[in-house]
Amino acid sequence: MTDTTTNTPPERPPLPDRLSIHASSPHHVAAVFEHEIGIRFNGKERMDVEEYCISEGWVSFPAGKTLDRKGNPLMMKLKGKVEAFYR
């Protein structure tokens, strides 16, 4: 007799069209961040994306070590083809 409960992968929620890593954002979905996700932008995987929107085709990421006047990272937004996936 085999136990199938230990061999089943955890259920992953569908990736939303728009997602942010900041908990204060209305586009933050905590259930998605329980799993490791990846973002492919214009065919290359990016590790520094903080927010994305697939339908509008943009990603937002910090601009190096530059900070704004409140001490938060200065964000840049690039447009192109965005793909989100689970690793």
Order of alpha helices (4+ residues) and beta strands (2+ residues): beta-beta-beta-beta-beta-beta-beta
